[in-house]
Amino acid sequence: MESRVERKKKNQYIQQKKQRIIFIGSIFTVLLLTLIGRLYYIQMVKGDEYYESARKQWTKEIPIGISRGKIYDRNQNLLTNRHKKEYLMVFPKYFTPSNQNIEILQKISGNKADILKNKKVLRDEPIKLEIINHNKEFIDQAIHMKGIFPIEYTDRYEKTGLAAHVIGYINTIDNRGEKGIEKVYDEVLKENQMSKVAAIVDAQNRRIPGLKYEMIYGSSIQKNIITTLDYNIQKLVEQELDQLNKKGSVIILDSKSGEVIAMASRPNFEQDQVVKYLKSTKQELYNRAIQISYPPGSIFKIIVAAAFLEENIQEDTFFCKGYEEIDGVQIKCSSFKQGGHGEIHLEEAFAKSCNSAFIQMGKRIGGERIVDMAQKFGLGAKTEIGLAEEVEGRISTKDHIKGAGIGNLSIGQGTLEVTAIQMAKMTNIIANGGVDQGITLIQGISDENGQIIKKVDKKPIQRVICHETAQKIQRMMQQVIEVGTARNVKLYEIGNVAGKTGSSESSSEGKKVVHAWFTGYYPSNDPKYTITVMIEDGKSGGKVAAPLFKKILKGILQIK
């Protein structure tokens, strides 16, 4: 039998063993909990940071330039960035321009790959080659080259871009807006928008085929521009201008608000190929709606009539013998060959565009009153539409309204020059009963969801002439359509139109030319659209500009 001493020693031994087991178990438990805590910290707390650090070790991020915010019409239709295409991005820093490599790229993208032969071009900026040959074998060879990445890319512009003169274009080398909206809102459109391509690469900086690559864009808070343009109406206007195949411009305003619904200029240009137009004599890059001024011809008679009516002169009957002679200078009327209009009332003189009557009007009220009225309507000043290219035009000075100068001024000739946008503004003032609503092209700056985050401030509404004067001119503009120089604009099936024709003499390249004008609004009783048409060397406002106005208006009503 065990003695009491032996049992005691045995129990002490067992007790010590248990304590050791508990101690060791506690240590393991603490270590396990510490390991679990560390794993939690790595996975949950620092996981994103460690992932990003690891990703950078096996991916290559290469800048491909600054992207830009988009430009929209009033209905959130894109005016830029409309179509995606597939490209090969060539990064000169990594690309080896061997003859074999260039030959393969030529098979994929055609002659555009020839640029890679020019060593001066092979700088840090990536070169974008459109994939036009989707041969899998060639593309596989290309993406195995160093510094070549296939991407989907949304082109900024289309080949024949809509509203190209309004949107403008960018200097592709440094992504700087050069004209139009691109210039005015350059900083907004490219704010925080650096784009990169990230791909899994090997030690030679070659993308590993089959593994993921992605486009990394700048700030998610992309800023876009919302214009007042209407995509469908803008497209209609440009199609009609193309069909006419003449130089000129068309502007359409929302009569009630003064917002620009369409603004088109011809000839057009390719926004991605600006260089080829720089030495052209056709001035394709000029926005003829705002950037070139012309003599207004007889549409300026709206201003003369307003100045005459505001003077409250009771005698408004004139006598036309077919011409007026001032200081030995004879200025003919359109009725010259018929011996004149004879006795003619103001309303009929306006409808038939009688030069004699308006010269007599000008002599009665004086050139200074006419110039003052022109300035009230905004002539000789920018409309502040918000495009940097807009010019002021030219108002006749005191030296040019004396003697025979008053005759030229009264019929919109001489040293007087206006832009099409100024004539649209003038017409819209009449359409609104003598009130200037201002001209607006930009609604505001929006976020990626289309919500406007900053509106463009509008100028306060101003009265230019009294309501009674405006009403009289409205009736006279209706008579131009009913019995006057634009009878071919009658649209019996859709309602009444009000407008004024003009044919202005000028010179181009040393030759005499006659520009064709028509400006008006529809419907005459409750204006919705104000439209101004200007065709360079169009010969006749009534025969060329007015019919174009009619075609555009009918097209708009079919769209709506």
PADREN-694997 format. One record per residue (C-alpha): z, x, y; residue in one letter; residue number from 1. Coordinates in steps of 0.02 Angstrom, whole numbers. Layout:
BEGIN
z, x, y, type, seq
Z, X, Y, A, NUM
...
END
This chain:
BEGIN
z, x, y, type, seq
0, 0, 0, M, 1
-38, 52, 180, E, 2
108, 103, 278, S, 3
146, 27, 445, R, 4
99, 189, 529, V, 5
-72, 193, 448, E, 6
-107, 12, 497, R, 7
-57, 49, 674, K, 8
-174, 198, 684, K, 9
-314, 95, 610, K, 10
-292, -46, 737, N, 11
-289, 81, 879, Q, 12
-453, 154, 815, Y, 13
-536, -18, 805, I, 14
-473, -60, 978, Q, 15
-543, 102, 1050, Q, 16
-710, 69, 964, K, 17
-720, -105, 1040, K, 18
-683, -34, 1212, Q, 19
-820, 96, 1191, R, 20
-943, -40, 1136, I, 21
-895, -149, 1286, I, 22
-910, 0, 1404, F, 23
-1080, 51, 1336, I, 24
-1139, -131, 1336, G, 25
-1082, -150, 1517, S, 26
-1180, 5, 1566, I, 27
-1336, -60, 1479, F, 28
-1311, -231, 1560, T, 29
-1297, -153, 1732, V, 30
-1450, -45, 1701, L, 31
-1548, -195, 1638, L, 32
-1498, -300, 1787, L, 33
-1542, -156, 1902, T, 34
-1713, -139, 1817, L, 35
-1743, -327, 1829, I, 36
-1694, -323, 2012, G, 37
-1808, -176, 2044, R, 38
-1953, -262, 1955, L, 39
-1921, -419, 2057, Y, 40
-1920, -317, 2217, Y, 41
-2083, -229, 2170, I, 42
-2172, -386, 2111, Q, 43
-2109, -517, 2231, M, 44
-2052, -427, 2388, V, 45
-2167, -276, 2399, K, 46
-2304, -339, 2283, G, 47
-2435, -373, 2417, D, 48
-2403, -207, 2501, E, 49
-2416, -108, 2339, Y, 50
-2570, -206, 2286, Y, 51
-2656, -168, 2450, E, 52
-2609, 17, 2434, S, 53
-2676, 23, 2256, A, 54
-2833, -72, 2303, R, 55
-2872, 55, 2438, K, 56
-2869, 193, 2310, Q, 57
-3006, 116, 2204, W, 58
-3107, 23, 2335, T, 59
-3210, 83, 2480, K, 60
-3210, -11, 2645, E, 61
-3358, 27, 2757, I, 62
-3385, -55, 2928, P, 63
-3552, -144, 2944, I, 64
-3531, -189, 3127, G, 65
-3457, -324, 3235, I, 66
-3503, -500, 3184, S, 67
-3511, -637, 3315, R, 68
-3448, -812, 3338, G, 69
-3574, -952, 3314, K, 70
-3662, -1059, 3444, I, 71
-3672, -1247, 3415, Y, 72
-3755, -1398, 3492, D, 73
-3658, -1549, 3554, R, 74
-3653, -1624, 3378, N, 75
-3589, -1467, 3290, Q, 76
-3763, -1420, 3228, N, 77
-3786, -1232, 3218, L, 78
-3904, -1150, 3342, L, 79
-3870, -978, 3268, T, 80
-3823, -914, 3093, N, 81
-3919, -1053, 3006, R, 82
-3986, -967, 2849, H, 83
-3918, -843, 2721, K, 84
-4025, -705, 2648, K, 85
-3998, -563, 2524, E, 86
-3997, -386, 2590, Y, 87
-3965, -208, 2536, L, 88
-3845, -123, 2657, M, 89
-3883, 62, 2669, V, 90
-3741, 171, 2733, F, 91
-3817, 335, 2796, P, 92
-3653, 430, 2776, K, 93
-3664, 413, 2587, Y, 94
-3849, 382, 2554, F, 95
-3960, 521, 2487, T, 96
-4134, 497, 2566, P, 97
-4236, 571, 2425, S, 98
-4418, 522, 2401, N, 99
-4374, 435, 2238, Q, 100
-4234, 332, 2318, N, 101
-4341, 282, 2466, I, 102
-4485, 234, 2352, E, 103
-4373, 116, 2254, I, 104
-4308, 37, 2414, L, 105
-4488, 17, 2475, Q, 106
-4526, -82, 2317, K, 107
-4380, -196, 2355, I, 108
-4395, -220, 2543, S, 109
-4573, -166, 2584, G, 110
-4618, -59, 2733, N, 111
-4451, -90, 2816, K, 112
-4378, 46, 2705, A, 113
-4489, 174, 2793, D, 114
-4356, 185, 2928, I, 115
-4252, 287, 2806, L, 116
-4377, 429, 2821, K, 117
-4327, 453, 3001, N, 118
-4177, 571, 3004, K, 119
-4133, 520, 3181, K, 120
-4101, 343, 3121, V, 121
-3984, 398, 2982, L, 122
-3824, 394, 3085, R, 123
-3661, 305, 3047, D, 124
-3727, 129, 3080, E, 125
-3777, 36, 2921, P, 126
-3960, -10, 2896, I, 127
-3997, -186, 2833, K, 128
-4148, -205, 2717, L, 129
-4200, -381, 2667, E, 130
-4232, -404, 2482, I, 131
-4408, -475, 2467, I, 132
-4441, -417, 2289, N, 133
-4303, -478, 2172, H, 134
-4358, -370, 2026, N, 135
-4197, -342, 1926, K, 136
-4245, -167, 1868, E, 137
-4275, -104, 2045, F, 138
-4118, -185, 2114, I, 139
-4012, -111, 1973, D, 140
-4081, 61, 2016, Q, 141
-4043, 33, 2199, A, 142
-3862, -19, 2178, I, 143
-3829, 135, 2071, H, 144
-3873, 243, 2221, M, 145
-3736, 312, 2331, K, 146
-3707, 210, 2489, G, 147
-3806, 55, 2436, I, 148
-3723, -117, 2431, F, 149
-3808, -284, 2399, P, 150
-3739, -423, 2509, I, 151
-3776, -600, 2565, E, 152
-3796, -601, 2753, Y, 153
-3822, -741, 2877, T, 154
-3958, -695, 3001, D, 155
-3908, -722, 3183, R, 156
-4079, -792, 3231, Y, 157
-4227, -876, 3151, E, 158
-4402, -804, 3172, K, 159
-4448, -935, 3302, T, 160
-4274, -974, 3362, G, 161
-4233, -1141, 3439, L, 162
-4173, -1131, 3620, A, 163
-4206, -944, 3616, A, 164
-4209, -928, 3806, H, 165
-4044, -1020, 3822, V, 166
-3955, -928, 3682, I, 167
-4029, -761, 3733, G, 168
-4018, -608, 3620, Y, 169
-3911, -457, 3581, I, 170
-3936, -270, 3584, N, 171
-3925, -240, 3396, T, 172
-3873, -58, 3415, I, 173
-3706, -97, 3496, D, 174
-3700, -286, 3466, N, 175
-3697, -322, 3653, R, 176
-3761, -485, 3725, G, 177
-3910, -450, 3838, E, 178
-3970, -621, 3897, K, 179
-3922, -804, 3897, G, 180
-3762, -870, 3818, I, 181
-3751, -711, 3713, E, 182
-3726, -612, 3874, K, 183
-3611, -730, 3969, V, 184
-3494, -756, 3821, Y, 185
-3516, -586, 3740, D, 186
-3331, -539, 3737, E, 187
-3280, -709, 3670, V, 188
-3410, -709, 3531, L, 189
-3368, -537, 3463, K, 190
-3180, -540, 3490, E, 191
-3089, -465, 3338, N, 192
-3243, -487, 3229, Q, 193
-3267, -316, 3147, M, 194
-3347, -343, 2975, S, 195
-3330, -230, 2824, K, 196
-3393, -224, 2646, V, 197
-3263, -178, 2514, A, 198
-3321, -125, 2340, A, 199
-3252, -36, 2187, I, 200
-3329, 136, 2186, V, 201
-3326, 291, 2079, D, 202
-3286, 468, 2135, A, 203
-3463, 485, 2205, Q, 204
-3445, 333, 2317, N, 205
-3565, 233, 2210, R, 206
-3528, 51, 2181, R, 207
-3483, 15, 2000, I, 208
-3604, -123, 1946, P, 209
-3527, -280, 1876, G, 210
-3364, -259, 1970, L, 211
-3315, -363, 2117, K, 212
-3360, -326, 2298, Y, 213
-3324, -431, 2450, E, 214
-3360, -453, 2634, M, 215
-3208, -429, 2744, I, 216
-3221, -514, 2913, Y, 217
-3115, -490, 3066, G, 218
-2989, -611, 3137, S, 219
-2988, -781, 3053, S, 220
-2974, -855, 3227, I, 221
-3160, -844, 3261, Q, 222
-3213, -910, 3429, K, 223
-3374, -1009, 3442, N, 224
-3471, -1086, 3586, I, 225
-3508, -1272, 3595, I, 226
-3657, -1313, 3705, T, 227
-3715, -1480, 3775, T, 228
-3886, -1461, 3692, L, 229
-3948, -1586, 3563, D, 230
-4029, -1495, 3417, Y, 231
-4153, -1634, 3375, N, 232
-4207, -1666, 3554, I, 233
-4222, -1479, 3588, Q, 234
-4332, -1462, 3434, K, 235
-4441, -1608, 3490, L, 236
-4466, -1533, 3664, V, 237
-4513, -1363, 3595, E, 238
-4637, -1439, 3473, Q, 239
-4722, -1536, 3613, E, 240
-4730, -1381, 3723, L, 241
-4804, -1280, 3579, D, 242
-4935, -1414, 3552, Q, 243
-4982, -1408, 3736, L, 244
-4997, -1219, 3720, N, 245
-4966, -1178, 3903, K, 246
-4836, -1081, 4000, K, 247
-4699, -1189, 4072, G, 248
-4530, -1269, 4048, S, 249
-4446, -1436, 4014, V, 250
-4268, -1487, 4056, I, 251
-4180, -1645, 3997, I, 252
-4013, -1698, 4069, L, 253
-3892, -1833, 4019, D, 254
-3909, -1933, 4180, S, 255
-3730, -1994, 4182, K, 256
-3644, -1826, 4155, S, 257
-3771, -1696, 4209, G, 258
-3757, -1611, 4039, E, 259
-3911, -1515, 3982, V, 260
-3977, -1599, 3825, I, 261
-4129, -1486, 3809, A, 262
-4198, -1335, 3900, M, 263
-4358, -1254, 3838, A, 264
-4470, -1117, 3905, S, 265
-4640, -1058, 3847, R, 266
-4707, -940, 3787, P, 267
-4569, -910, 3660, N, 268
-4510, -746, 3584, F, 269
-4428, -679, 3426, E, 270
-4247, -638, 3464, Q, 271
-4241, -500, 3333, D, 272
-4400, -417, 3398, Q, 273
-4367, -404, 3584, V, 274
-4440, -228, 3602, V, 275
-4618, -286, 3575, K, 276
-4608, -401, 3727, Y, 277
-4540, -275, 3852, L, 278
-4711, -218, 3912, K, 279
-4797, -386, 3894, S, 280
-4878, -466, 4047, T, 281
-4844, -643, 3983, K, 282
-4658, -636, 4029, Q, 283
-4603, -709, 3862, E, 284
-4424, -654, 3892, L, 285
-4410, -753, 4054, Y, 286
-4325, -922, 4050, N, 287
-4448, -1017, 4159, R, 288
-4325, -1160, 4183, A, 289
-4205, -1053, 4284, I, 290
-4277, -879, 4307, Q, 291
-4444, -907, 4394, I, 292
-4466, -1007, 4555, S, 293
-4623, -1101, 4607, Y, 294
-4684, -1205, 4754, P, 295
-4630, -1383, 4713, P, 296
-4780, -1472, 4787, G, 297
-4766, -1659, 4806, S, 298
-4604, -1681, 4709, I, 299
-4524, -1606, 4865, F, 300
-4573, -1766, 4953, K, 301
-4413, -1838, 4878, I, 302
-4318, -1722, 4995, I, 303
-4428, -1763, 5145, V, 304
-4409, -1950, 5112, A, 305
-4219, -1931, 5098, A, 306
-4211, -1836, 5263, A, 307
-4322, -1967, 5348, F, 308
-4223, -2116, 5281, L, 309
-4055, -2038, 5325, E, 310
-4114, -2030, 5507, E, 311
-4130, -2222, 5506, N, 312
-4300, -2216, 5591, I, 313
-4362, -2395, 5597, Q, 314
-4548, -2356, 5611, E, 315
-4605, -2312, 5435, D, 316
-4791, -2349, 5446, T, 317
-4917, -2208, 5464, F, 318
-5104, -2184, 5480, F, 319
-5197, -2069, 5361, C, 320
-5372, -2012, 5407, K, 321
-5382, -1896, 5255, G, 322
-5309, -1742, 5337, Y, 323
-5188, -1677, 5468, E, 324
-5228, -1538, 5589, E, 325
-5088, -1431, 5662, I, 326
-5122, -1281, 5776, D, 327
-5301, -1272, 5712, G, 328
-5249, -1278, 5529, V, 329
-5318, -1425, 5429, Q, 330
-5212, -1489, 5284, I, 331
-5304, -1613, 5174, K, 332
-5239, -1768, 5088, C, 333
-5294, -1821, 4913, S, 334
-5390, -1961, 5001, S, 335
-5494, -1839, 5104, F, 336
-5659, -1879, 5018, K, 337
-5628, -2066, 5038, Q, 338
-5596, -2048, 5224, G, 339
-5408, -2067, 5210, G, 340
-5285, -2203, 5160, H, 341
-5290, -2286, 5331, G, 342
-5132, -2375, 5384, E, 343
-5000, -2342, 5251, I, 344
-4818, -2390, 5231, H, 345
-4684, -2264, 5174, L, 346
-4666, -2337, 4999, E, 347
-4855, -2336, 4969, E, 348
-4870, -2162, 5045, A, 349
-4739, -2099, 4921, F, 350
-4823, -2185, 4772, A, 351
-4995, -2116, 4816, K, 352
-4924, -1949, 4874, S, 353
-5008, -1958, 5044, C, 354
-4998, -1788, 5127, N, 355
-5043, -1854, 5298, S, 356
-4900, -1979, 5303, A, 357
-4772, -1849, 5248, F, 358
-4833, -1720, 5374, I, 359
-4812, -1852, 5509, Q, 360
-4637, -1886, 5442, M, 361
-4597, -1701, 5448, G, 362
-4655, -1686, 5627, K, 363
-4546, -1834, 5679, R, 364
-4383, -1771, 5603, I, 365
-4416, -1583, 5618, G, 366
-4414, -1442, 5493, G, 367
-4229, -1403, 5517, E, 368
-4178, -1577, 5458, R, 369
-4287, -1557, 5304, I, 370
-4215, -1385, 5264, V, 371
-4039, -1452, 5289, D, 372
-4073, -1595, 5169, M, 373
-4148, -1475, 5041, A, 374
-3990, -1371, 5046, Q, 375
-3883, -1527, 5022, K, 376
-3980, -1559, 4862, F, 377
-3944, -1380, 4805, G, 378
-4110, -1296, 4842, L, 379
-4098, -1114, 4890, G, 380
-3940, -1094, 4784, A, 381
-3901, -1075, 4600, K, 382
-3850, -1232, 4507, T, 383
-3711, -1130, 4425, E, 384
-3767, -1186, 4255, I, 385
-3680, -1034, 4183, G, 386
-3826, -918, 4140, L, 387
-3833, -749, 4225, A, 388
-4024, -750, 4239, E, 389
-4031, -900, 4357, E, 390
-4117, -866, 4524, V, 391
-4089, -955, 4689, E, 392
-4268, -994, 4735, G, 393
-4314, -988, 4919, R, 394
-4293, -1105, 5065, I, 395
-4413, -1092, 5212, S, 396
-4337, -1001, 5361, T, 397
-4349, -1056, 5543, K, 398
-4499, -943, 5569, D, 399
-4595, -1036, 5433, H, 400
-4562, -1215, 5490, I, 401
-4645, -1201, 5659, K, 402
-4824, -1250, 5697, G, 403
-4926, -1269, 5539, A, 404
-4770, -1220, 5441, G, 405
-4698, -1396, 5461, I, 406
-4855, -1463, 5377, G, 407
-4835, -1350, 5226, N, 408
-4648, -1385, 5214, L, 409
-4675, -1573, 5219, S, 410
-4785, -1568, 5064, I, 411
-4685, -1437, 4968, G, 412
-4797, -1288, 5001, Q, 413
-4788, -1129, 5104, G, 414
-4642, -1010, 5079, T, 415
-4537, -1142, 4989, L, 416
-4497, -1101, 4806, E, 417
-4386, -1193, 4681, V, 418
-4337, -1181, 4499, T, 419
-4361, -1318, 4371, A, 420
-4172, -1335, 4349, I, 421
-4154, -1366, 4536, Q, 422
-4284, -1504, 4527, M, 423
-4192, -1581, 4379, A, 424
-4031, -1579, 4480, K, 425
-4121, -1656, 4631, M, 426
-4191, -1796, 4522, T, 427
-4024, -1830, 4441, N, 428
-3943, -1851, 4611, I, 429
-4068, -1991, 4648, I, 430
-4042, -2066, 4474, A, 431
-3854, -2073, 4509, N, 432
-3872, -2163, 4675, G, 433
-3856, -2009, 4785, G, 434
-3711, -1928, 4692, V, 435
-3717, -1750, 4623, D, 436
-3642, -1745, 4448, Q, 437
-3671, -1558, 4434, G, 438
-3761, -1469, 4292, I, 439
-3670, -1421, 4131, T, 440
-3732, -1319, 3983, L, 441
-3571, -1268, 3896, I, 442
-3438, -1390, 3834, Q, 443
-3314, -1255, 3789, G, 444
-3249, -1124, 3668, I, 445
-3200, -1188, 3495, S, 446
-3107, -1124, 3343, D, 447
-3177, -1112, 3167, E, 448
-3137, -1297, 3137, N, 449
-3241, -1353, 3285, G, 450
-3092, -1397, 3393, Q, 451
-3119, -1350, 3576, I, 452
-2980, -1231, 3627, I, 453
-3044, -1203, 3803, K, 454
-3153, -1321, 3905, K, 455
-3272, -1263, 4040, V, 456
-3221, -1327, 4210, D, 457
-3344, -1444, 4295, K, 458
-3379, -1444, 4480, K, 459
-3312, -1597, 4572, P, 460
-3433, -1741, 4596, I, 461
-3506, -1747, 4771, Q, 462
-3604, -1876, 4869, R, 463
-3763, -1802, 4943, V, 464
-3849, -1952, 5025, I, 465
-3794, -2130, 5055, C, 466
-3817, -2257, 4916, H, 467
-3942, -2361, 5017, E, 468
-4057, -2210, 5043, T, 469
-4048, -2167, 4857, A, 470
-4092, -2347, 4810, Q, 471
-4246, -2344, 4922, K, 472
-4306, -2182, 4843, I, 473
-4273, -2255, 4670, Q, 474
-4388, -2402, 4710, R, 475
-4520, -2282, 4776, M, 476
-4509, -2177, 4617, M, 477
-4536, -2336, 4515, Q, 478
-4690, -2374, 4619, Q, 479
-4761, -2202, 4575, V, 480
-4765, -2264, 4395, I, 481
-4821, -2441, 4433, E, 482
-4962, -2413, 4558, V, 483
-4959, -2229, 4605, G, 484
-5005, -2057, 4540, T, 485
-4918, -2078, 4370, A, 486
-4983, -2245, 4310, R, 487
-5021, -2164, 4142, N, 488
-4833, -2144, 4111, V, 489
-4805, -2333, 4097, K, 490
-4707, -2375, 3940, L, 491
-4714, -2564, 3931, Y, 492
-4641, -2568, 3757, E, 493
-4480, -2476, 3804, I, 494
-4442, -2515, 3985, G, 495
-4464, -2448, 4160, N, 496
-4479, -2266, 4210, V, 497
-4455, -2189, 4383, A, 498
-4530, -2022, 4433, G, 499
-4635, -1914, 4548, K, 500
-4787, -1806, 4515, T, 501
-4826, -1641, 4599, G, 502
-4969, -1517, 4600, S, 503
-4926, -1357, 4692, S, 504
-5043, -1218, 4743, E, 505
-4991, -1039, 4710, S, 506
-5067, -873, 4658, S, 507
-5054, -775, 4496, S, 508
-5131, -604, 4466, E, 509
-5231, -624, 4626, G, 510
-5303, -792, 4576, K, 511
-5269, -965, 4646, K, 512
-5177, -1077, 4523, V, 513
-5112, -1255, 4531, V, 514
-4947, -1290, 4444, H, 515
-4914, -1462, 4371, A, 516
-4747, -1551, 4400, W, 517
-4670, -1714, 4346, F, 518
-4489, -1761, 4367, T, 519
-4411, -1928, 4329, G, 520
-4282, -2029, 4234, Y, 521
-4269, -2170, 4107, Y, 522
-4233, -2314, 4110, P, 523
-4251, -2342, 4295, S, 524
-4118, -2478, 4304, N, 525
-3982, -2383, 4208, D, 526
-4034, -2199, 4189, P, 527
-3991, -2109, 4027, K, 528
-4114, -1963, 4029, Y, 529
-4173, -1860, 4175, T, 530
-4326, -1756, 4129, I, 531
-4416, -1622, 4229, T, 532
-4579, -1546, 4169, V, 533
-4660, -1393, 4247, M, 534
-4825, -1322, 4180, I, 535
-4894, -1161, 4252, E, 536
-5076, -1180, 4306, D, 537
-5074, -1355, 4234, G, 538
-5197, -1412, 4370, K, 539
-5126, -1588, 4391, S, 540
-4952, -1661, 4384, G, 541
-5021, -1835, 4348, G, 542
-5142, -1779, 4212, K, 543
-5039, -1644, 4123, V, 544
-4854, -1647, 4164, A, 545
-4833, -1837, 4169, A, 546
-4914, -1868, 3997, P, 547
-4801, -1732, 3923, L, 548
-4651, -1821, 3999, F, 549
-4710, -1982, 3915, K, 550
-4732, -1900, 3743, K, 551
-4561, -1820, 3751, I, 552
-4476, -1981, 3805, L, 553
-4559, -2081, 3665, K, 554
-4504, -1948, 3541, G, 555
-4323, -1955, 3603, I, 556
-4318, -2143, 3583, L, 557
-4384, -2128, 3405, Q, 558
-4247, -2002, 3364, I, 559
-4112, -2113, 3437, K, 560
END
